[in-house]
């Protein structure tokens, strides 16, 4: 599953702007330290992951 689809599923489509997606994907390309989509989405402002 692509990051956009995963985050859209967990954040709600209305919450995910293409600009935000672009910034997230840029961060992934520039900073390879992330271990999972979970960690990446946690970086979104105001985003709290429900599951542990």
C-alpha positions as CSV (number, residue, x, y, z in Angstrom):
1,X,0.0,0.0,0.0
2,X,1.3,3.4,-0.9
3,X,1.9,6.0,1.8
4,X,-0.8,8.3,0.4
5,X,-3.4,5.5,0.5
6,X,-2.4,4.4,3.9
7,X,-2.4,7.9,5.4
8,X,-5.7,8.7,3.6
9,X,-7.2,5.6,5.2
10,X,-6.1,6.5,8.7
11,X,-6.4,10.3,8.5
12,X,-9.6,10.5,6.4
13,X,-9.4,11.7,2.8
14,X,-10.5,15.2,3.6
15,X,-7.5,15.7,5.9
16,X,-4.9,14.7,3.3
17,X,-3.9,17.5,0.9
18,X,-1.7,16.7,-2.1
19,X,0.8,19.3,-0.8
20,X,1.1,17.5,2.5
21,X,1.6,14.2,0.7
22,X,4.3,15.8,-1.4
23,X,6.1,17.1,1.7
24,X,5.8,13.7,3.4
25,X,7.2,11.9,0.4
26,X,10.0,14.4,0.1
27,X,10.9,13.8,3.8
28,X,11.0,10.0,3.1
29,X,13.3,10.5,0.1
30,X,15.6,12.9,2.0
31,X,15.6,11.2,5.3
32,X,15.8,7.4,5.2
33,X,15.7,6.9,8.9
34,X,11.9,6.1,9.1
35,X,11.0,2.5,9.9
36,X,7.3,2.5,9.0
37,X,4.3,4.4,7.5
38,X,3.1,4.6,11.1
39,X,6.2,6.6,12.1
40,X,5.9,8.8,9.1
41,X,2.3,9.7,9.6
42,X,3.0,10.5,13.3
43,X,5.0,13.4,12.0
44,X,1.9,15.0,10.6
45,X,0.8,18.1,12.6
46,X,-2.2,17.3,14.8
47,X,-2.2,13.7,13.9
48,X,-2.5,11.2,16.7
49,X,-2.4,7.5,15.9
50,X,-5.2,5.6,17.6
51,X,-3.5,2.2,17.6
52,X,-0.2,1.6,19.5
